[in-house]
Amino acid sequence: MIALALCLLLSQSDDPAAAPAAAPSAEIDKAFAEETPRQVKLTLRDGRVIAGKLLLRDELQLLVETEDGQPVTVDSEEVVRFDEPLPNRNRSRYLFTGSALMPDPGQVSITQLQVLATLFEVGVSQNFSFQLGGSLPAFFLGRDGINAFAAVKAGTSLNKYVHVAVELKFIALGLWSRIDGVSIAMPAGSVIAATVTLGTEDLNVTLSGGPQLDFTALSRENAQLLNLPLVTLSAFARVHTNVGLITENWVIPEFDLAHRWFVADALAARFFGDRFAIDLGILVMPTQFQVSSPVPGVLPWLNFTYHFT
């Protein structure tokens, strides 16, 4: 109930309709006081709307770079409404998998995945980022509790609507140390994924996939190091100032020694502000219904993210 209440507060806190609009002159004066270029939306006296990045401003004019990269100069007296849309600082990720969109350079965030796992993401530059994480409580489970996750991503935007990236993901799990009843020298695996995202940060779909590297094979006879590629299909749609819908779908072929396939589908709502984001949803794993496992086929999903910068 606490998480739900917090989500409701977040969903209402940044709604422009929730409070009376400030006078245009006051809004523009506020813009003049700011130093960092940012996204703005200008409504002019003739009804035109200009959206883009505010680059320069003085008491008489504003210089805006529109979404198609064109600079536009606007007289301040022509502006009747000045809005600053809330940016989507979570555009680089869905629930667990990532998009080809990059975080801002210098952006540092922490995400608590499903309560137990913690993940840090750092935007190193416009085209490069990395992630580090693990589950601290699992370390208290002995050897099987050893775990770590790391990923690096290099990406770029071909145009406004097409974005591409290459990701290298690495995961280590102590649970894999006893695969096939033998001691495994390196209980770890990796994925090299090519990622394509179509759309904007507020409405997009992402297809990602690549071969799996099973490092446990290095100490097992007749085991394959290179396995069939896994594939993920994800999407995000912003439906409110600070509310979005997410779907994330996984297909992992031959993920165990019995060569069974693993399929997972998730649907969630994201409530976010400038620094916080909460994901609430459900995870369905249809392949779990076909095996005897302590992990049920349906689980709730809860993420909490905080942006330090």
ChimeraX commands (.cxc) that place a marker at each C-alpha (Angstrom):
marker #1 position 0.00,0.00,0.00 radius 0.5
marker #1 position 2.91,2.38,0.70 radius 0.5
marker #1 position 4.31,1.82,-2.80 radius 0.5
marker #1 position 0.87,2.37,-4.34 radius 0.5
marker #1 position 0.37,5.61,-2.42 radius 0.5
marker #1 position 3.78,6.87,-3.49 radius 0.5
marker #1 position 2.99,6.02,-7.12 radius 0.5
marker #1 position -0.27,7.96,-6.96 radius 0.5
marker #1 position 1.55,10.97,-5.55 radius 0.5
marker #1 position 4.16,10.79,-8.31 radius 0.5
marker #1 position 1.51,10.53,-10.99 radius 0.5
marker #1 position -0.06,13.78,-9.82 radius 0.5
marker #1 position 2.95,15.84,-8.76 radius 0.5
marker #1 position 4.12,16.97,-12.20 radius 0.5
marker #1 position 0.79,17.42,-14.01 radius 0.5
marker #1 position 0.64,20.93,-15.45 radius 0.5
marker #1 position -3.17,20.85,-15.13 radius 0.5
marker #1 position -2.91,20.30,-11.39 radius 0.5
marker #1 position -1.94,23.92,-10.73 radius 0.5
marker #1 position -2.81,27.26,-12.35 radius 0.5
marker #1 position -0.47,28.23,-15.14 radius 0.5
marker #1 position 2.00,30.95,-14.22 radius 0.5
marker #1 position 1.96,34.20,-16.14 radius 0.5
marker #1 position 3.97,33.94,-19.36 radius 0.5
marker #1 position 6.31,36.72,-18.25 radius 0.5
marker #1 position 7.06,34.91,-14.97 radius 0.5
marker #1 position 7.72,31.65,-16.81 radius 0.5
marker #1 position 10.10,33.35,-19.24 radius 0.5
marker #1 position 11.88,35.14,-16.39 radius 0.5
marker #1 position 12.40,31.76,-14.79 radius 0.5
marker #1 position 13.92,30.48,-18.03 radius 0.5
marker #1 position 16.33,33.43,-18.14 radius 0.5
marker #1 position 17.55,32.51,-14.66 radius 0.5
marker #1 position 18.53,29.00,-15.76 radius 0.5
marker #1 position 21.95,28.26,-17.26 radius 0.5
marker #1 position 21.68,24.69,-18.60 radius 0.5
marker #1 position 20.08,24.13,-22.05 radius 0.5
marker #1 position 16.91,22.09,-21.68 radius 0.5
marker #1 position 13.82,20.97,-23.52 radius 0.5
marker #1 position 11.09,23.59,-23.84 radius 0.5
marker #1 position 7.75,24.02,-25.54 radius 0.5
marker #1 position 6.73,27.53,-26.63 radius 0.5
marker #1 position 3.19,28.55,-27.56 radius 0.5
marker #1 position 3.15,31.74,-29.61 radius 0.5
marker #1 position 0.49,34.42,-30.06 radius 0.5
marker #1 position -0.29,33.22,-33.58 radius 0.5
marker #1 position -1.02,29.70,-32.28 radius 0.5
marker #1 position 2.22,28.08,-33.41 radius 0.5
marker #1 position 3.96,25.66,-31.06 radius 0.5
marker #1 position 7.75,25.39,-31.09 radius 0.5
marker #1 position 9.34,22.48,-29.22 radius 0.5
marker #1 position 13.03,21.78,-28.83 radius 0.5
marker #1 position 16.12,22.62,-26.82 radius 0.5
marker #1 position 16.53,26.14,-25.46 radius 0.5
marker #1 position 20.09,27.15,-26.38 radius 0.5
marker #1 position 20.31,30.91,-25.78 radius 0.5
marker #1 position 18.07,33.59,-24.33 radius 0.5
marker #1 position 18.11,37.22,-23.32 radius 0.5
marker #1 position 15.45,39.76,-22.43 radius 0.5
marker #1 position 14.35,40.13,-26.05 radius 0.5
marker #1 position 14.76,36.77,-27.79 radius 0.5
marker #1 position 15.01,33.00,-27.35 radius 0.5
marker #1 position 17.00,30.64,-29.56 radius 0.5
marker #1 position 15.50,27.15,-29.77 radius 0.5
marker #1 position 16.91,24.15,-31.60 radius 0.5
marker #1 position 13.87,22.24,-32.85 radius 0.5
marker #1 position 13.58,18.46,-32.90 radius 0.5
marker #1 position 14.72,18.35,-36.54 radius 0.5
marker #1 position 17.91,20.23,-35.66 radius 0.5
marker #1 position 16.88,23.64,-37.02 radius 0.5
marker #1 position 17.62,26.82,-34.97 radius 0.5
marker #1 position 14.62,29.11,-34.49 radius 0.5
marker #1 position 14.73,32.62,-33.03 radius 0.5
marker #1 position 11.60,33.75,-31.16 radius 0.5
marker #1 position 10.82,37.21,-29.79 radius 0.5
marker #1 position 10.00,36.89,-26.10 radius 0.5
marker #1 position 6.97,39.17,-26.45 radius 0.5
marker #1 position 5.44,36.64,-28.88 radius 0.5
marker #1 position 5.47,33.84,-26.27 radius 0.5
marker #1 position 2.15,33.35,-24.48 radius 0.5
marker #1 position 3.03,30.06,-22.78 radius 0.5
marker #1 position 6.37,28.57,-21.75 radius 0.5
marker #1 position 6.43,24.86,-20.78 radius 0.5
marker #1 position 9.28,22.58,-19.73 radius 0.5
marker #1 position 8.24,18.96,-20.45 radius 0.5
marker #1 position 9.50,16.43,-17.93 radius 0.5
marker #1 position 12.31,14.48,-19.66 radius 0.5
marker #1 position 12.29,10.69,-19.64 radius 0.5
marker #1 position 15.56,9.95,-17.83 radius 0.5
marker #1 position 14.71,6.23,-17.77 radius 0.5
marker #1 position 14.74,5.90,-21.57 radius 0.5
marker #1 position 17.81,3.63,-21.60 radius 0.5
marker #1 position 16.03,0.73,-19.87 radius 0.5
marker #1 position 12.76,-1.13,-19.63 radius 0.5
marker #1 position 12.28,-3.46,-16.64 radius 0.5
marker #1 position 15.56,-5.35,-16.89 radius 0.5
marker #1 position 16.68,-5.25,-20.49 radius 0.5
marker #1 position 17.87,-2.04,-22.15 radius 0.5
marker #1 position 16.99,0.03,-25.18 radius 0.5
marker #1 position 19.37,1.53,-27.76 radius 0.5
marker #1 position 18.67,4.97,-26.27 radius 0.5
marker #1 position 21.53,6.20,-24.11 radius 0.5
marker #1 position 21.45,7.85,-20.67 radius 0.5
marker #1 position 22.68,11.42,-20.39 radius 0.5
marker #1 position 26.48,11.80,-20.05 radius 0.5
marker #1 position 27.32,11.92,-16.36 radius 0.5
marker #1 position 23.98,10.45,-15.32 radius 0.5
marker #1 position 24.27,8.01,-12.40 radius 0.5
marker #1 position 21.28,5.96,-11.27 radius 0.5
marker #1 position 20.55,3.05,-8.96 radius 0.5
marker #1 position 17.72,0.58,-9.53 radius 0.5
marker #1 position 16.41,-1.91,-7.01 radius 0.5
marker #1 position 15.15,-4.83,-9.11 radius 0.5
marker #1 position 12.52,-7.08,-7.58 radius 0.5
marker #1 position 13.56,-5.97,-4.05 radius 0.5
marker #1 position 16.70,-8.16,-3.87 radius 0.5
marker #1 position 18.90,-7.14,-6.81 radius 0.5
marker #1 position 20.66,-3.77,-7.11 radius 0.5
marker #1 position 21.85,-2.26,-10.39 radius 0.5
marker #1 position 23.92,0.88,-11.03 radius 0.5
marker #1 position 23.93,2.59,-14.44 radius 0.5
marker #1 position 26.43,5.28,-15.45 radius 0.5
marker #1 position 26.31,7.39,-18.60 radius 0.5
marker #1 position 29.97,7.81,-19.50 radius 0.5
marker #1 position 29.51,9.78,-22.72 radius 0.5
marker #1 position 26.89,10.43,-25.37 radius 0.5
marker #1 position 27.60,7.03,-26.94 radius 0.5
marker #1 position 28.78,4.85,-24.05 radius 0.5
marker #1 position 27.41,3.59,-20.73 radius 0.5
marker #1 position 27.92,0.72,-18.32 radius 0.5
marker #1 position 26.02,-1.16,-15.61 radius 0.5
marker #1 position 27.17,-2.98,-12.47 radius 0.5
marker #1 position 25.02,-4.91,-10.03 radius 0.5
marker #1 position 24.28,-7.94,-7.94 radius 0.5
marker #1 position 22.13,-9.25,-5.12 radius 0.5
marker #1 position 23.70,-8.50,-1.75 radius 0.5
marker #1 position 21.35,-10.73,0.31 radius 0.5
marker #1 position 22.27,-13.72,-1.88 radius 0.5
marker #1 position 25.89,-13.55,-0.73 radius 0.5
marker #1 position 24.77,-14.86,2.67 radius 0.5
marker #1 position 23.63,-18.13,1.08 radius 0.5
marker #1 position 27.14,-19.57,0.87 radius 0.5
marker #1 position 28.90,-20.54,-2.33 radius 0.5
marker #1 position 25.67,-20.62,-4.29 radius 0.5
marker #1 position 25.07,-17.01,-3.31 radius 0.5
marker #1 position 28.00,-15.65,-5.33 radius 0.5
marker #1 position 26.57,-13.39,-8.02 radius 0.5
marker #1 position 27.43,-10.37,-10.13 radius 0.5
marker #1 position 26.14,-8.56,-13.20 radius 0.5
marker #1 position 27.99,-6.21,-15.54 radius 0.5
marker #1 position 27.16,-4.70,-18.92 radius 0.5
marker #1 position 28.63,-2.16,-21.32 radius 0.5
marker #1 position 26.69,-0.46,-24.11 radius 0.5
marker #1 position 27.82,1.59,-27.10 radius 0.5
marker #1 position 25.08,3.26,-29.09 radius 0.5
marker #1 position 24.13,6.07,-31.42 radius 0.5
marker #1 position 21.08,7.59,-33.13 radius 0.5
marker #1 position 20.92,7.34,-36.91 radius 0.5
marker #1 position 18.13,9.91,-36.94 radius 0.5
marker #1 position 15.31,11.06,-34.68 radius 0.5
marker #1 position 13.50,7.72,-34.82 radius 0.5
marker #1 position 16.18,5.05,-35.36 radius 0.5
marker #1 position 18.70,4.16,-32.66 radius 0.5
marker #1 position 21.21,1.29,-32.59 radius 0.5
marker #1 position 23.49,-0.14,-29.92 radius 0.5
marker #1 position 25.76,-3.08,-29.15 radius 0.5
marker #1 position 25.73,-4.52,-25.64 radius 0.5
marker #1 position 27.97,-6.98,-23.83 radius 0.5
marker #1 position 26.33,-8.46,-20.74 radius 0.5
marker #1 position 28.04,-10.67,-18.18 radius 0.5
marker #1 position 26.45,-12.57,-15.29 radius 0.5
marker #1 position 27.96,-14.86,-12.65 radius 0.5
marker #1 position 25.85,-17.14,-10.43 radius 0.5
marker #1 position 27.10,-19.47,-7.74 radius 0.5
marker #1 position 24.14,-21.71,-8.52 radius 0.5
marker #1 position 25.89,-22.72,-11.73 radius 0.5
marker #1 position 28.84,-24.11,-9.79 radius 0.5
marker #1 position 27.13,-27.51,-9.56 radius 0.5
marker #1 position 25.71,-27.88,-13.05 radius 0.5
marker #1 position 25.62,-31.52,-14.20 radius 0.5
marker #1 position 26.80,-32.65,-10.77 radius 0.5
marker #1 position 30.36,-31.45,-11.29 radius 0.5
marker #1 position 32.39,-28.53,-10.01 radius 0.5
marker #1 position 32.36,-25.65,-12.46 radius 0.5
marker #1 position 35.51,-23.52,-12.65 radius 0.5
marker #1 position 33.72,-20.45,-14.01 radius 0.5
marker #1 position 30.00,-20.29,-13.12 radius 0.5
marker #1 position 29.24,-17.44,-15.52 radius 0.5
marker #1 position 27.64,-16.59,-18.82 radius 0.5
marker #1 position 27.56,-13.72,-21.27 radius 0.5
marker #1 position 25.45,-12.29,-24.08 radius 0.5
marker #1 position 26.59,-10.19,-27.02 radius 0.5
marker #1 position 23.49,-8.37,-28.21 radius 0.5
marker #1 position 22.67,-6.08,-31.11 radius 0.5
marker #1 position 19.86,-3.68,-30.21 radius 0.5
marker #1 position 17.60,-1.57,-32.43 radius 0.5
marker #1 position 15.11,0.93,-31.02 radius 0.5
marker #1 position 12.49,2.64,-33.18 radius 0.5
marker #1 position 10.75,5.76,-31.94 radius 0.5
marker #1 position 11.36,8.51,-29.41 radius 0.5
marker #1 position 12.06,8.41,-25.70 radius 0.5
marker #1 position 8.31,8.66,-25.05 radius 0.5
marker #1 position 7.08,6.06,-27.57 radius 0.5
marker #1 position 9.38,3.28,-28.72 radius 0.5
marker #1 position 9.83,-0.40,-29.45 radius 0.5
marker #1 position 13.10,-2.33,-29.13 radius 0.5
marker #1 position 14.31,-5.60,-30.62 radius 0.5
marker #1 position 17.48,-7.02,-29.13 radius 0.5
marker #1 position 19.24,-10.34,-29.58 radius 0.5
marker #1 position 22.54,-12.11,-29.73 radius 0.5
marker #1 position 24.43,-15.34,-28.99 radius 0.5
marker #1 position 24.88,-16.70,-25.49 radius 0.5
marker #1 position 28.32,-17.62,-24.16 radius 0.5
marker #1 position 28.22,-20.35,-21.51 radius 0.5
marker #1 position 31.54,-20.16,-19.65 radius 0.5
marker #1 position 30.61,-23.18,-17.53 radius 0.5
marker #1 position 31.35,-25.20,-20.67 radius 0.5
marker #1 position 35.07,-24.55,-20.17 radius 0.5
marker #1 position 35.16,-27.19,-17.42 radius 0.5
marker #1 position 32.55,-29.63,-18.76 radius 0.5
marker #1 position 33.13,-32.32,-21.32 radius 0.5
marker #1 position 31.31,-32.04,-24.65 radius 0.5
marker #1 position 29.72,-28.75,-23.62 radius 0.5
marker #1 position 29.20,-25.86,-26.04 radius 0.5
marker #1 position 30.64,-22.45,-25.28 radius 0.5
marker #1 position 28.54,-20.69,-27.94 radius 0.5
marker #1 position 24.79,-21.25,-27.74 radius 0.5
marker #1 position 21.70,-20.15,-29.64 radius 0.5
marker #1 position 20.86,-16.43,-29.45 radius 0.5
marker #1 position 18.35,-15.09,-26.97 radius 0.5
marker #1 position 15.85,-12.48,-28.15 radius 0.5
marker #1 position 13.95,-9.73,-26.32 radius 0.5
marker #1 position 11.14,-7.53,-27.59 radius 0.5
marker #1 position 10.24,-4.50,-25.47 radius 0.5
marker #1 position 8.19,-1.33,-25.78 radius 0.5
marker #1 position 7.41,1.85,-23.85 radius 0.5
marker #1 position 4.56,4.35,-24.25 radius 0.5
marker #1 position 4.21,7.55,-22.24 radius 0.5
marker #1 position 0.53,8.01,-21.44 radius 0.5
marker #1 position 0.77,10.90,-18.97 radius 0.5
marker #1 position 3.21,13.61,-17.93 radius 0.5
marker #1 position 4.95,11.12,-15.65 radius 0.5
marker #1 position 3.25,7.78,-16.29 radius 0.5
marker #1 position 4.23,5.20,-18.89 radius 0.5
marker #1 position 3.39,1.62,-19.87 radius 0.5
marker #1 position 6.09,-1.01,-20.43 radius 0.5
marker #1 position 6.14,-4.46,-21.94 radius 0.5
marker #1 position 9.19,-6.73,-21.96 radius 0.5
marker #1 position 9.30,-10.19,-23.51 radius 0.5
marker #1 position 12.12,-12.78,-23.41 radius 0.5
marker #1 position 12.83,-15.93,-25.40 radius 0.5
marker #1 position 15.89,-17.91,-24.27 radius 0.5
marker #1 position 16.48,-21.16,-26.20 radius 0.5
marker #1 position 17.99,-24.24,-24.53 radius 0.5
marker #1 position 18.66,-22.45,-21.27 radius 0.5
marker #1 position 19.31,-25.63,-19.23 radius 0.5
marker #1 position 20.87,-29.09,-19.65 radius 0.5
marker #1 position 17.52,-30.52,-20.75 radius 0.5
marker #1 position 17.54,-28.04,-23.67 radius 0.5
marker #1 position 14.28,-26.48,-22.53 radius 0.5
marker #1 position 13.32,-23.03,-23.74 radius 0.5
marker #1 position 12.49,-20.21,-21.36 radius 0.5
marker #1 position 9.82,-17.65,-22.21 radius 0.5
marker #1 position 8.86,-14.65,-20.05 radius 0.5
marker #1 position 6.42,-11.80,-20.66 radius 0.5
marker #1 position 6.05,-8.72,-18.47 radius 0.5
marker #1 position 3.65,-5.79,-18.40 radius 0.5
marker #1 position 4.11,-2.85,-16.04 radius 0.5
marker #1 position 3.28,0.78,-15.36 radius 0.5
marker #1 position 6.07,3.25,-14.67 radius 0.5
marker #1 position 5.46,6.26,-12.42 radius 0.5
marker #1 position 8.33,8.72,-12.62 radius 0.5
marker #1 position 9.48,12.19,-11.68 radius 0.5
marker #1 position 12.76,13.95,-12.33 radius 0.5
marker #1 position 14.80,11.72,-9.97 radius 0.5
marker #1 position 12.50,8.85,-9.01 radius 0.5
marker #1 position 10.82,6.03,-10.93 radius 0.5
marker #1 position 8.69,3.12,-9.75 radius 0.5
marker #1 position 7.72,0.15,-11.95 radius 0.5
marker #1 position 4.72,-1.93,-10.88 radius 0.5
marker #1 position 3.65,-4.89,-12.97 radius 0.5
marker #1 position 3.34,-8.61,-13.47 radius 0.5
marker #1 position 5.71,-11.22,-14.89 radius 0.5
marker #1 position 4.31,-14.34,-16.59 radius 0.5
marker #1 position 6.60,-17.29,-17.40 radius 0.5
marker #1 position 4.51,-19.82,-19.33 radius 0.5
marker #1 position 7.35,-22.34,-19.59 radius 0.5
marker #1 position 7.42,-22.61,-15.77 radius 0.5
marker #1 position 4.00,-24.27,-15.87 radius 0.5
marker #1 position 5.54,-27.19,-17.78 radius 0.5
marker #1 position 8.23,-28.06,-15.22 radius 0.5
marker #1 position 8.43,-28.83,-11.52 radius 0.5
marker #1 position 10.07,-25.76,-10.02 radius 0.5
marker #1 position 9.91,-23.72,-6.80 radius 0.5
marker #1 position 9.61,-20.61,-8.98 radius 0.5
marker #1 position 5.93,-19.99,-9.84 radius 0.5
marker #1 position 4.81,-19.15,-13.34 radius 0.5
marker #1 position 3.40,-15.75,-12.31 radius 0.5
marker #1 position 5.21,-13.16,-10.19 radius 0.5
marker #1 position 4.62,-9.51,-9.33 radius 0.5
marker #1 position 7.25,-7.05,-10.58 radius 0.5
marker #1 position 8.56,-4.10,-8.58 radius 0.5
marker #1 position 11.45,-1.78,-9.46 radius 0.5
marker #1 position 12.55,1.41,-7.75 radius 0.5
marker #1 position 15.03,3.82,-9.40 radius 0.5
marker #1 position 16.79,6.91,-8.10 radius 0.5
marker #1 position 18.87,9.28,-10.24 radius 0.5
marker #1 position 21.77,10.86,-8.35 radius 0.5
marker #1 position 22.54,13.35,-11.14 radius 0.5
marker link #1:1,2 radius 0.2
marker link #1:2,3 radius 0.2
marker link #1:3,4 radius 0.2
marker link #1:4,5 radius 0.2
marker link #1:5,6 radius 0.2
marker link #1:6,7 radius 0.2
marker link #1:7,8 radius 0.2
marker link #1:8,9 radius 0.2
marker link #1:9,10 radius 0.2
marker link #1:10,11 radius 0.2
marker link #1:11,12 radius 0.2
marker link #1:12,13 radius 0.2
marker link #1:13,14 radius 0.2
marker link #1:14,15 radius 0.2
marker link #1:15,16 radius 0.2
marker link #1:16,17 radius 0.2
marker link #1:17,18 radius 0.2
marker link #1:18,19 radius 0.2
marker link #1:19,20 radius 0.2
marker link #1:20,21 radius 0.2
marker link #1:21,22 radius 0.2
marker link #1:22,23 radius 0.2
marker link #1:23,24 radius 0.2
marker link #1:24,25 radius 0.2
marker link #1:25,26 radius 0.2
marker link #1:26,27 radius 0.2
marker link #1:27,28 radius 0.2
marker link #1:28,29 radius 0.2
marker link #1:29,30 radius 0.2
marker link #1:30,31 radius 0.2
marker link #1:31,32 radius 0.2
marker link #1:32,33 radius 0.2
marker link #1:33,34 radius 0.2
marker link #1:34,35 radius 0.2
marker link #1:35,36 radius 0.2
marker link #1:36,37 radius 0.2
marker link #1:37,38 radius 0.2
marker link #1:38,39 radius 0.2
marker link #1:39,40 radius 0.2
marker link #1:40,41 radius 0.2
marker link #1:41,42 radius 0.2
marker link #1:42,43 radius 0.2
marker link #1:43,44 radius 0.2
marker link #1:44,45 radius 0.2
marker link #1:45,46 radius 0.2
marker link #1:46,47 radius 0.2
marker link #1:47,48 radius 0.2
marker link #1:48,49 radius 0.2
marker link #1:49,50 radius 0.2
marker link #1:50,51 radius 0.2
marker link #1:51,52 radius 0.2
marker link #1:52,53 radius 0.2
marker link #1:53,54 radius 0.2
marker link #1:54,55 radius 0.2
marker link #1:55,56 radius 0.2
marker link #1:56,57 radius 0.2
marker link #1:57,58 radius 0.2
marker link #1:58,59 radius 0.2
marker link #1:59,60 radius 0.2
marker link #1:60,61 radius 0.2
marker link #1:61,62 radius 0.2
marker link #1:62,63 radius 0.2
marker link #1:63,64 radius 0.2
marker link #1:64,65 radius 0.2
marker link #1:65,66 radius 0.2
marker link #1:66,67 radius 0.2
marker link #1:67,68 radius 0.2
marker link #1:68,69 radius 0.2
marker link #1:69,70 radius 0.2
marker link #1:70,71 radius 0.2
marker link #1:71,72 radius 0.2
marker link #1:72,73 radius 0.2
marker link #1:73,74 radius 0.2
marker link #1:74,75 radius 0.2
marker link #1:75,76 radius 0.2
marker link #1:76,77 radius 0.2
marker link #1:77,78 radius 0.2
marker link #1:78,79 radius 0.2
marker link #1:79,80 radius 0.2
marker link #1:80,81 radius 0.2
marker link #1:81,82 radius 0.2
marker link #1:82,83 radius 0.2
marker link #1:83,84 radius 0.2
marker link #1:84,85 radius 0.2
marker link #1:85,86 radius 0.2
marker link #1:86,87 radius 0.2
marker link #1:87,88 radius 0.2
marker link #1:88,89 radius 0.2
marker link #1:89,90 radius 0.2
marker link #1:90,91 radius 0.2
marker link #1:91,92 radius 0.2
marker link #1:92,93 radius 0.2
marker link #1:93,94 radius 0.2
marker link #1:94,95 radius 0.2
marker link #1:95,96 radius 0.2
marker link #1:96,97 radius 0.2
marker link #1:97,98 radius 0.2
marker link #1:98,99 radius 0.2
marker link #1:99,100 radius 0.2
marker link #1:100,101 radius 0.2
marker link #1:101,102 radius 0.2
marker link #1:102,103 radius 0.2
marker link #1:103,104 radius 0.2
marker link #1:104,105 radius 0.2
marker link #1:105,106 radius 0.2
marker link #1:106,107 radius 0.2
marker link #1:107,108 radius 0.2
marker link #1:108,109 radius 0.2
marker link #1:109,110 radius 0.2
marker link #1:110,111 radius 0.2
marker link #1:111,112 radius 0.2
marker link #1:112,113 radius 0.2
marker link #1:113,114 radius 0.2
marker link #1:114,115 radius 0.2
marker link #1:115,116 radius 0.2
marker link #1:116,117 radius 0.2
marker link #1:117,118 radius 0.2
marker link #1:118,119 radius 0.2
marker link #1:119,120 radius 0.2
marker link #1:120,121 radius 0.2
marker link #1:121,122 radius 0.2
marker link #1:122,123 radius 0.2
marker link #1:123,124 radius 0.2
marker link #1:124,125 radius 0.2
marker link #1:125,126 radius 0.2
marker link #1:126,127 radius 0.2
marker link #1:127,128 radius 0.2
marker link #1:128,129 radius 0.2
marker link #1:129,130 radius 0.2
marker link #1:130,131 radius 0.2
marker link #1:131,132 radius 0.2
marker link #1:132,133 radius 0.2
marker link #1:133,134 radius 0.2
marker link #1:134,135 radius 0.2
marker link #1:135,136 radius 0.2
marker link #1:136,137 radius 0.2
marker link #1:137,138 radius 0.2
marker link #1:138,139 radius 0.2
marker link #1:139,140 radius 0.2
marker link #1:140,141 radius 0.2
marker link #1:141,142 radius 0.2
marker link #1:142,143 radius 0.2
marker link #1:143,144 radius 0.2
marker link #1:144,145 radius 0.2
marker link #1:145,146 radius 0.2
marker link #1:146,147 radius 0.2
marker link #1:147,148 radius 0.2
marker link #1:148,149 radius 0.2
marker link #1:149,150 radius 0.2
marker link #1:150,151 radius 0.2
marker link #1:151,152 radius 0.2
marker link #1:152,153 radius 0.2
marker link #1:153,154 radius 0.2
marker link #1:154,155 radius 0.2
marker link #1:155,156 radius 0.2
marker link #1:156,157 radius 0.2
marker link #1:157,158 radius 0.2
marker link #1:158,159 radius 0.2
marker link #1:159,160 radius 0.2
marker link #1:160,161 radius 0.2
marker link #1:161,162 radius 0.2
marker link #1:162,163 radius 0.2
marker link #1:163,164 radius 0.2
marker link #1:164,165 radius 0.2
marker link #1:165,166 radius 0.2
marker link #1:166,167 radius 0.2
marker link #1:167,168 radius 0.2
marker link #1:168,169 radius 0.2
marker link #1:169,170 radius 0.2
marker link #1:170,171 radius 0.2
marker link #1:171,172 radius 0.2
marker link #1:172,173 radius 0.2
marker link #1:173,174 radius 0.2
marker link #1:174,175 radius 0.2
marker link #1:175,176 radius 0.2
marker link #1:176,177 radius 0.2
marker link #1:177,178 radius 0.2
marker link #1:178,179 radius 0.2
marker link #1:179,180 radius 0.2
marker link #1:180,181 radius 0.2
marker link #1:181,182 radius 0.2
marker link #1:182,183 radius 0.2
marker link #1:183,184 radius 0.2
marker link #1:184,185 radius 0.2
marker link #1:185,186 radius 0.2
marker link #1:186,187 radius 0.2
marker link #1:187,188 radius 0.2
marker link #1:188,189 radius 0.2
marker link #1:189,190 radius 0.2
marker link #1:190,191 radius 0.2
marker link #1:191,192 radius 0.2
marker link #1:192,193 radius 0.2
marker link #1:193,194 radius 0.2
marker link #1:194,195 radius 0.2
marker link #1:195,196 radius 0.2
marker link #1:196,197 radius 0.2
marker link #1:197,198 radius 0.2
marker link #1:198,199 radius 0.2
marker link #1:199,200 radius 0.2
marker link #1:200,201 radius 0.2
marker link #1:201,202 radius 0.2
marker link #1:202,203 radius 0.2
marker link #1:203,204 radius 0.2
marker link #1:204,205 radius 0.2
marker link #1:205,206 radius 0.2
marker link #1:206,207 radius 0.2
marker link #1:207,208 radius 0.2
marker link #1:208,209 radius 0.2
marker link #1:209,210 radius 0.2
marker link #1:210,211 radius 0.2
marker link #1:211,212 radius 0.2
marker link #1:212,213 radius 0.2
marker link #1:213,214 radius 0.2
marker link #1:214,215 radius 0.2
marker link #1:215,216 radius 0.2
marker link #1:216,217 radius 0.2
marker link #1:217,218 radius 0.2
marker link #1:218,219 radius 0.2
marker link #1:219,220 radius 0.2
marker link #1:220,221 radius 0.2
marker link #1:221,222 radius 0.2
marker link #1:222,223 radius 0.2
marker link #1:223,224 radius 0.2
marker link #1:224,225 radius 0.2
marker link #1:225,226 radius 0.2
marker link #1:226,227 radius 0.2
marker link #1:227,228 radius 0.2
marker link #1:228,229 radius 0.2
marker link #1:229,230 radius 0.2
marker link #1:230,231 radius 0.2
marker link #1:231,232 radius 0.2
marker link #1:232,233 radius 0.2
marker link #1:233,234 radius 0.2
marker link #1:234,235 radius 0.2
marker link #1:235,236 radius 0.2
marker link #1:236,237 radius 0.2
marker link #1:237,238 radius 0.2
marker link #1:238,239 radius 0.2
marker link #1:239,240 radius 0.2
marker link #1:240,241 radius 0.2
marker link #1:241,242 radius 0.2
marker link #1:242,243 radius 0.2
marker link #1:243,244 radius 0.2
marker link #1:244,245 radius 0.2
marker link #1:245,246 radius 0.2
marker link #1:246,247 radius 0.2
marker link #1:247,248 radius 0.2
marker link #1:248,249 radius 0.2
marker link #1:249,250 radius 0.2
marker link #1:250,251 radius 0.2
marker link #1:251,252 radius 0.2
marker link #1:252,253 radius 0.2
marker link #1:253,254 radius 0.2
marker link #1:254,255 radius 0.2
marker link #1:255,256 radius 0.2
marker link #1:256,257 radius 0.2
marker link #1:257,258 radius 0.2
marker link #1:258,259 radius 0.2
marker link #1:259,260 radius 0.2
marker link #1:260,261 radius 0.2
marker link #1:261,262 radius 0.2
marker link #1:262,263 radius 0.2
marker link #1:263,264 radius 0.2
marker link #1:264,265 radius 0.2
marker link #1:265,266 radius 0.2
marker link #1:266,267 radius 0.2
marker link #1:267,268 radius 0.2
marker link #1:268,269 radius 0.2
marker link #1:269,270 radius 0.2
marker link #1:270,271 radius 0.2
marker link #1:271,272 radius 0.2
marker link #1:272,273 radius 0.2
marker link #1:273,274 radius 0.2
marker link #1:274,275 radius 0.2
marker link #1:275,276 radius 0.2
marker link #1:276,277 radius 0.2
marker link #1:277,278 radius 0.2
marker link #1:278,279 radius 0.2
marker link #1:279,280 radius 0.2
marker link #1:280,281 radius 0.2
marker link #1:281,282 radius 0.2
marker link #1:282,283 radius 0.2
marker link #1:283,284 radius 0.2
marker link #1:284,285 radius 0.2
marker link #1:285,286 radius 0.2
marker link #1:286,287 radius 0.2
marker link #1:287,288 radius 0.2
marker link #1:288,289 radius 0.2
marker link #1:289,290 radius 0.2
marker link #1:290,291 radius 0.2
marker link #1:291,292 radius 0.2
marker link #1:292,293 radius 0.2
marker link #1:293,294 radius 0.2
marker link #1:294,295 radius 0.2
marker link #1:295,296 radius 0.2
marker link #1:296,297 radius 0.2
marker link #1:297,298 radius 0.2
marker link #1:298,299 radius 0.2
marker link #1:299,300 radius 0.2
marker link #1:300,301 radius 0.2
marker link #1:301,302 radius 0.2
marker link #1:302,303 radius 0.2
marker link #1:303,304 radius 0.2
marker link #1:304,305 radius 0.2
marker link #1:305,306 radius 0.2
marker link #1:306,307 radius 0.2
marker link #1:307,308 radius 0.2
marker link #1:308,309 radius 0.2
view
